[in-house]
Amino acid sequence: MANTVGRSELFAVNFAALAREIAMDVLPLDQILRLHELSDDDWVKVQQNPSFQAMLADLVKSWNSAGNTRERVKIKAASALEAQLEVYVADISDLSIPLAQRVEAGKFLARLGELDGNLGTAPGQAFAITLNIGAVHREVEVRPKLIEGIIPEE
C-alpha cells in the first residue's frame, strides 16, 4: 500500500514554517507563498484554518514582543545585508569604482565569510591560556586590564 500524503495533511506539516516566516515579516507575502509553493486557492484554504490562525497569532505576538527586539533587528539586518551581497560582489570587479572602495568591499565580504583570518576575537576580549606544567594542568583566564597613564608630549 503506497503512503500518499493528501494536500490537507501537507498543509499541517508546513503550518509552523509558513506561520513563522509570515510573522517575521522579512520577505513579502507573495515570495513566502512562492517558496512554499502555495497557489492563491491553497493560501485561501490555509488562512481559513483555525490551527494556522492560532499559530500565526502566537508567533506574531512572540516575534513582536519587546523582549525579542534584539533578535528581530539582528535577523532583519542580516536578511537585508544578504539581499545586497550581489551588489558588493559585482562592485568589486567594477573598474569605474575607485580601487580603495573595491578593496574595502572585498575586506567586508571576507569578514562576512570569515575568510579574513580573524578568529572572532575583538580587541580587549577575554581569552584563555592553558599552561601544562609537569603533571599539573591548569586553566587560566586572562582578562584585559586598562592601564591609564600620561603620555608625555614631545
Buried (B, 14 or more C-beta within 10 A) or exposed (E): EEEEEEEEEEBEEBBEEBBBBBBBBBBEEEEBBEEBEBEEEBBEBBEEBEEBEEBBEEBBEEBEEEEEEEEBEEBEEEEEEEEEEEEBEEBBEEEEEEEEEBEBBBEBBEEBEEEEEEEEEEEEEEEEEEEEEEEEEEEEEEEEEEEEEEEEEE
